[in-house]
């Protein structure tokens, strides 16, 4: 696997622990709705829900270790997740301030401050990656008969615990420098205030085509560089009391996405529909309505973004610029709302009673303005430069017969598998929230047009062996069905 493909696999694995955030957002959001003034002090039910959600937020570091180890393991086995947990416990225990003082024989007050922050997402990600590598390499090892019980997957947690000792030894000397660099990076961005938030949002969008935006997000949304925007926001009154959150400031790396995802991108969808060829409007309408609704309601933007990302790169760059401007405006005006999953209607509704949600309703006003901006700009640019957005493409002939995607997920998976060349052409099948992530042996046998005929919203080739097929929310279902198809059946008629 090349370097880009490896970082993509890390980015995909990061979504495993991040997927737990909606649960925290829902629990804490409902708790704040019940008791918006006391935040749990005046209602046992509210306190129950807020504490339940906080249990997830407060343990994100270990969730990253477990989730990344599981997500990067070759067969998504629980032994990999257990190894990540074991490794994290070993590393964080050995690097706790008390342990460092004892091991190095120094006064506890002389222990570098970095070790008081060892329980963080960066360490969780690092341990998760190493645990997954150990699992992938040694989970099939057979030991001597006398030690046969510890063969295979049982061996992995044992090896990971020893690896944790090595990691802790190395980090004992390099962690203060790494921590200092991460903090300086975070402080440099924070020092730019609203401008820094806008710059982050611009690059957040630009990295989506290669799937590396998750790695960037972890710096600003979690406690990798001391910013920790999402957990601090979801912490509400507790975060304010602890001095880690400031009303009107905390949430600045999230708030400006709401006008884009709820309003801007649907405006772009309307422009794409209006500029489509008359004979294609019905087909484009069905795609744009579904993608626009997903963006507005849930904040899942990839189905819509990938519909024009490669057909009209200029529009995508404009989209990234407008996203940066939106986040900059929201941060400058101190209009704040936060999310546990993405910047859609559901998360906005849940965050409105959070004490850190400041003038959140102004994000709706801002969103209406951005709806108009996106519509006018996208329509003007499409027509001025004759961009080949959906419904405006030149007719291209597929190398095979035109296929129609089945409405049955099992049959549709079989159709996709056939177009991809069957199991014999796929070294690995995986998926994240909206895209199939495939390792392909021979890219030349794949017909992109047929993939799109089946319903794919986009196809991304990364190097000679890595392929992503954008399917929207169906991606994980289709990936699972493809894995269940026996190799002897994947070349039969679907």
C-alpha positions in Angstrom: 0.0 0.0 0.0 1.4 3.4 -0.9 1.7 6.3 1.6 -1.5 8.0 0.4 -3.4 4.8 0.6 -2.1 4.1 4.1 -3.1 7.5 5.4 -6.5 7.0 3.8 -6.9 3.8 5.8 -6.1 5.7 8.9 -8.6 8.4 8.0 -11.3 5.7 7.5 -10.4 4.1 10.8 -10.9 7.4 12.6 -14.5 7.3 11.7 -15.1 4.2 13.9 -14.7 6.1 17.2 -16.1 9.3 15.7 -19.3 7.4 14.9 -19.9 7.2 18.7 -20.3 11.0 18.9 -23.9 11.1 17.7 -24.9 9.1 20.7 -23.3 11.6 23.0 -24.8 14.5 21.1 -28.3 13.1 21.3 -28.1 12.2 25.0 -26.5 15.5 26.1 -28.7 17.5 23.7 -31.9 16.1 25.1 -30.6 16.6 28.6 -30.0 20.3 27.9 -33.5 20.6 26.4 -35.0 19.2 29.6 -33.0 21.5 31.9 -31.6 24.4 29.9 -30.9 26.5 32.9 -29.6 24.1 35.5 -28.0 21.7 33.0 -28.8 18.7 35.2 -28.9 20.5 38.6 -32.7 20.8 38.5 -33.7 17.5 36.9 -32.5 14.0 37.7 -33.4 12.9 34.2 -31.5 15.7 32.6 -28.5 14.9 34.8 -28.8 11.2 33.9 -28.7 11.9 30.1 -26.0 14.5 30.3 -23.7 12.3 32.3 -24.4 9.4 30.0 -23.3 11.4 27.0 -20.3 12.8 28.9 -19.2 9.2 29.5 -18.5 8.9 25.8 -16.9 12.3 25.4 -14.6 11.9 28.5 -13.2 8.7 27.1 -12.7 9.6 23.5 -8.9 8.9 23.8 -9.4 5.2 24.6 -12.2 5.0 22.1 -9.7 6.1 19.4 -7.3 3.4 20.5 -9.9 0.7 20.3 -11.7 2.1 17.2 -8.5 2.7 15.1 -7.1 -0.7 16.0 -10.4 -2.3 15.0 -10.9 -0.2 11.8 -7.4 -0.9 10.5 -7.4 -4.6 11.2 -7.5 -6.7 8.1 -10.7 -8.6 9.0 -12.3 -6.2 11.6 -11.9 -8.7 14.4 -12.5 -8.0 18.1 -9.1 -9.2 19.0 -7.6 -6.1 17.3 -9.9 -3.9 19.3 -8.9 -5.6 22.6 -5.3 -5.2 21.6 -5.8 -1.5 21.2 -7.4 -1.2 24.6 -4.5 -3.2 26.2 -1.9 -1.1 24.5 -3.5 2.1 25.5 -3.7 1.0 29.2 0.0 0.1 29.2 1.2 3.3 27.6 -0.9 5.7 29.5 -0.2 4.0 32.8 3.6 4.0 32.3 3.5 7.6 31.2 1.3 9.0 34.0 3.1 11.7 36.0 3.5 9.5 39.0 4.9 6.6 37.0 7.3 8.9 35.1 8.5 10.4 38.4 9.1 7.0 39.9 10.8 5.5 36.8 13.1 8.5 36.2 13.7 9.0 39.9 12.7 12.6 39.9 10.5 14.8 42.1 6.8 14.6 40.9 6.8 18.4 40.6 9.6 18.2 38.1 7.7 15.9 35.7 7.0 17.8 32.4 3.5 19.1 32.1 3.1 17.0 28.8 2.7 13.8 30.9 -0.4 15.2 32.6 -2.0 15.2 29.1 -0.9 11.8 28.0 -4.5 10.5 28.0 -5.4 12.1 24.7 -6.6 11.2 21.2 -3.1 11.5 19.6 -1.8 8.7 21.8 -5.0 6.8 21.2 -4.5 7.0 17.4 -0.9 6.0 17.7 -1.5 3.0 19.9 -4.5 2.0 17.6 -2.3 2.0 14.5 0.5 0.0 16.1 -2.0 -2.5 17.6 -3.6 -3.0 14.1 -0.2 -3.5 12.5 0.7 -6.2 15.1 -2.7 -7.9 14.6 -2.4 -7.9 10.8 1.1 -9.4 11.0 0.8 -11.9 13.8 -2.8 -12.9 14.2 -2.2 -16.1 12.2 1.1 -17.2 13.9 1.2 -20.7 15.3 3.4 -21.3 18.3 5.0 -24.5 19.6 2.4 -27.1 20.8 3.4 -26.3 24.4 2.2 -22.8 23.9 -0.5 -23.5 21.3 -3.2 -21.9 23.5 -1.5 -18.5 22.9 -1.3 -18.9 19.1 -3.1 -16.8 16.6 -5.4 -14.0 17.8 -4.7 -14.7 21.5 -1.1 -13.8 20.8 -1.8 -10.3 19.6 -2.8 -8.6 23.0 0.3 -10.2 24.6 2.6 -8.8 21.9 0.7 -5.4 22.0 1.4 -5.2 25.8 5.1 -5.6 25.2 4.9 -3.1 22.3 3.2 -0.7 24.7 6.3 -0.9 26.9 8.5 0.0 24.0 6.2 2.8 22.9 6.1 4.2 26.5 9.9 4.1 26.7 10.2 6.1 23.4 7.5 8.6 24.3 9.0 9.2 27.7 11.7 11.1 26.0 10.0 12.4 22.8 6.5 13.0 24.0 7.3 16.4 25.6 8.7 17.6 22.2 5.8 16.2 20.3 3.3 17.7 22.7 5.0 21.0 22.6 4.9 21.0 18.8 1.2 20.1 18.7 0.3 22.7 21.2 2.3 25.4 19.3 0.5 24.4 16.1 -2.9 24.6 17.9 -2.0 27.9 19.5 -0.9 29.3 16.2 -4.2 28.5 14.6 -6.1 29.7 17.7 -4.1 32.8 17.7 -5.4 33.7 14.3 -8.9 33.5 15.7 -11.7 33.6 13.2 -9.2 33.7 10.3 -7.6 30.5 11.5 -11.0 28.8 11.7 -11.7 29.9 8.1 -8.4 28.5 6.9 -9.1 25.2 8.6 -12.5 25.0 7.0 -11.0 25.7 3.5 -8.6 22.8 3.8 -11.2 20.6 5.4 -13.1 20.7 2.1 -10.1 20.4 -0.1 -9.0 17.2 1.6 -12.3 15.4 1.1 -11.5 14.1 -2.4 -8.7 12.0 -1.0 -10.4 11.2 2.3 -7.7 12.8 4.5 -10.0 15.4 6.1 -10.6 13.2 9.1 -7.0 13.5 10.1 -7.1 17.3 9.9 -10.4 17.3 11.8 -8.9 15.4 14.7 -6.5 18.3 15.3 -9.3 20.9 15.6 -12.2 18.9 16.9 -10.4 16.7 19.4 -7.7 17.0 22.0 -4.7 16.4 19.7 -3.4 19.9 19.8 -5.3 21.2 22.8 -8.3 22.6 20.9 -10.8 19.8 21.5 -13.7 21.8 20.0 -16.4 19.1 19.8 -16.0 17.6 23.3 -15.6 21.0 24.9 -18.8 22.2 23.2 -20.8 19.1 24.1 -19.6 19.4 27.7 -21.7 22.6 28.0 -21.9 23.9 31.5 -19.3 21.4 32.8 -16.8 22.7 30.2 -17.6 26.3 31.2 -17.1 25.5 34.9 -13.8 23.8 34.2 -12.6 26.8 32.2 -12.1 24.8 29.0 -14.9 26.5 27.1 -15.9 30.1 26.4 -19.4 31.1 25.2 -19.1 32.6 21.8 -15.7 31.1 21.1 -16.0 27.3 21.7 -17.6 25.8 18.6 -15.8 28.2 16.2 -14.5 25.2 14.2 -18.0 23.8 13.8 -20.6 26.6 13.6 -19.9 28.0 10.2 -20.4 24.6 8.6 -24.2 24.7 9.3 -24.9 27.5 6.8 -23.0 25.5 4.1 -24.4 22.0 4.7 -28.0 23.0 5.5 -28.3 25.8 2.9 -25.3 26.4 0.7 -25.0 23.0 -0.8 -28.8 22.6 -1.4 -28.5 25.9 -3.2 -25.8 24.4 -5.4 -28.0 21.4 -6.0 -30.8 23.7 -7.3 -28.4 25.5 -9.6 -27.1 22.2 -11.0 -30.7 21.1 -11.6 -31.7 24.3 -13.3 -28.6 24.2 -15.6 -29.1 20.5 -16.6 -30.2 19.7 -20.2 -34.0 19.5 -20.4 -33.9 15.8 -21.3 -31.8 15.1 -18.2 -33.7 17.2 -15.6 -35.8 14.4 -14.2 -32.8 12.2 -13.6 -30.8 15.1 -12.1 -33.7 16.1 -9.9 -33.9 12.7 -8.3 -30.1 12.8 -7.5 -30.1 16.4 -6.3 -33.2 16.1 -4.1 -31.8 13.0 -2.3 -28.3 14.5 -2.0 -29.6 17.9 -1.0 -31.9 16.5 1.7 -29.0 14.4 3.1 -26.9 17.5 3.4 -29.6 19.6 5.0 -31.0 17.0 7.4 -27.9 15.0 8.5 -24.9 17.0 7.3 -23.7 14.2 5.0 -22.4 16.2 2.1 -20.3 13.7 0.1 -23.1 12.5 -2.2 -23.7 16.1 -3.4 -20.0 17.2 -3.4 -18.9 14.2 -5.4 -21.6 14.9 -8.0 -19.6 17.9 -9.2 -16.2 17.5 -7.6 -14.5 15.9 -10.6 -16.9 17.0 -13.3 -16.3 20.6 -12.4 -13.2 21.1 -10.2 -13.6 24.9 -10.4 -16.9 24.7 -8.6 -15.4 22.6 -5.9 -12.6 25.1 -5.2 -15.2 27.8 -5.0 -17.2 25.6 -2.6 -14.0 25.3 -0.4 -13.5 29.1 -0.5 -17.1 29.7 0.4 -16.9 27.2 3.3 -13.9 29.0 4.7 -15.7 32.4 4.4 -18.8 30.9 6.2 -16.8 29.5 9.1 -14.9 32.8 9.3 -18.1 34.9 9.5 -19.7 32.7 12.1 -16.5 32.8 14.3 -16.2 36.5 13.8 -19.8 37.2 14.8 -19.7 34.7 17.6 -22.7 32.8 16.3 -22.2 29.3 17.7 -23.7 25.8 17.4 -22.0 22.5 17.6 -22.5 18.9 16.4 -21.8 15.3 17.4 -21.9 14.0 13.9 -22.2 16.7 11.2 -23.7 20.2 10.7 -27.2 19.2 9.7 -30.6 20.0 11.0 -30.6 17.2 13.6 -27.4 18.4 15.3 -28.5 22.0 15.2 -31.8 21.2 16.9 -29.9 19.2 19.6 -27.4 21.9 20.3 -29.8 24.9 20.6 -30.2 24.5 24.4 -26.6 24.0 25.1 -25.3 26.9 27.1 -22.4 27.3 24.6 -24.9 27.7 21.7 -24.7 31.5 21.3 -27.1 33.3 18.8 -27.4 30.0 16.9 -30.4 31.2 15.1 -28.2 33.7 13.2 -26.6 30.7 11.5 -30.0 30.1 9.8 -30.1 33.7 8.6 -26.5 33.3 7.4 -27.5 30.0 5.7 -30.3 31.7 3.8 -27.8 34.2 2.4 -25.4 31.4 1.5 -28.2 29.5 -0.2 -28.6 32.5 -2.5 -24.9 33.0 -3.0 -24.3 29.3 -3.9 -27.2 29.3 -6.3 -26.2 32.5 -8.1 -22.4 31.7 -8.2 -22.8 28.1 -9.2 -25.4 28.9 -11.9 -23.3 31.7 -13.3 -20.1 29.8 -13.3 -21.7 26.7 -14.8 -23.2 28.6 -17.7 -20.2 31.0 -18.2 -17.6 28.2 -18.5 -20.0 25.5 -19.8 -19.1 23.2 -17.0 -20.1 19.5 -17.4 -22.1 19.2 -14.1 -24.6 16.4 -13.8 -27.1 16.5 -16.6 -24.7 18.6 -18.8 -22.2 15.9 -19.7 -21.4 14.9 -23.2 -22.7 11.5 -24.0 -20.0 8.8 -23.5 -20.2 5.3 -24.6 -19.7 2.6 -21.9 -17.4 -0.3 -22.8 -20.3 -2.7 -22.1 -24.0 -2.7 -22.1 -25.8 0.0 -20.0 -26.9 -1.5 -16.7 -29.6 -0.4 -14.3 -28.9 -0.6 -10.5 -31.1 -3.0 -8.6 -33.2 -1.8 -5.7 -32.2 -4.9 -3.7 -29.0 -4.3 -1.9 -27.7 -7.9 -2.3 -28.3 -7.8 -6.1 -26.9 -4.3 -6.4 -23.7 -5.5 -4.6 -23.4 -8.3 -7.1 -23.8 -5.9 -9.9 -21.1 -3.6 -8.5 -18.8 -6.6 -7.9 -19.2 -7.7 -11.6 -18.3 -4.2 -12.9 -15.3 -4.1 -10.6 -13.9 -7.4 -12.0 -15.1 -9.8 -9.3 -13.3 -11.0 -6.2 -10.3 -12.0 -8.3 -9.7 -8.3 -9.1 -10.2 -7.0 -5.5 -7.5 -7.4 -2.9 -9.5 -5.6 -0.3 -13.1 -4.5 0.2 -13.9 -1.9 2.8 -16.2 1.1 3.3 -16.6 4.3 5.4 -19.8 6.2 5.8 -20.3 7.2 2.1 -17.8 5.4 0.0 -16.5 2.0 -0.9 -12.7 1.8 -0.4 -11.2 -0.8 -2.6 -7.7 -2.2 -3.3 -7.8 -3.2 -7.0 -5.3 -5.5 -8.8 -6.1 -4.3 -12.3 -7.6 -0.8 -12.7 -8.0 -1.2 -16.5 -10.9 -3.6 -16.2 -13.1 -1.2 -14.3 -15.7 0.7 -16.3 -16.4 4.0 -14.5 -19.5 4.7 -16.7 -21.1 1.5 -15.7 -20.4 2.2 -12.0 -22.2 5.5 -12.4 -25.1 3.8 -14.3 -25.5 1.6 -11.3 -25.9 4.6 -9.1 -22.4 5.6 -8.0 -22.1 9.4 -7.4 -18.4 9.5 -8.2 -15.3 7.3 -8.7 -11.9 8.3 -7.3 -8.7 6.6 -8.4 -5.7 7.0 -6.1 -2.6 5.6 -7.6 -2.6 2.4 -9.5 -4.4 0.2 -6.9 -6.7 2.3 -4.7 -10.2 3.0 -5.8 -13.1 4.8 -4.0 -16.7 4.5 -5.2 -19.0 7.1 -3.8 -22.4 5.5 -2.9 -23.7 7.6 -0.1 -25.2 5.9 3.0 -25.5 2.6 1.2 -21.7 2.2 1.1 -21.3 0.0 4.2 -24.3 -2.1 3.3 -23.0 -2.8 -0.2 -19.5 -3.5 1.1 -20.9 -6.1 3.5 -23.0 -7.7 0.8 -20.0 -7.9 -1.6 -17.9 -9.7 1.1 -20.7 -12.2 1.5 -20.8 -13.1 -2.2 -18.9 -16.3 -2.8 -16.1 -16.0 -5.3 -17.7 -18.7 -7.4 -20.9 -16.7 -7.7 -19.6 -13.2 -8.4 -19.3 -13.7 -12.2 -22.8 -15.1 -12.7 -25.6 -13.0 -14.0 -26.9 -10.6 -11.4 
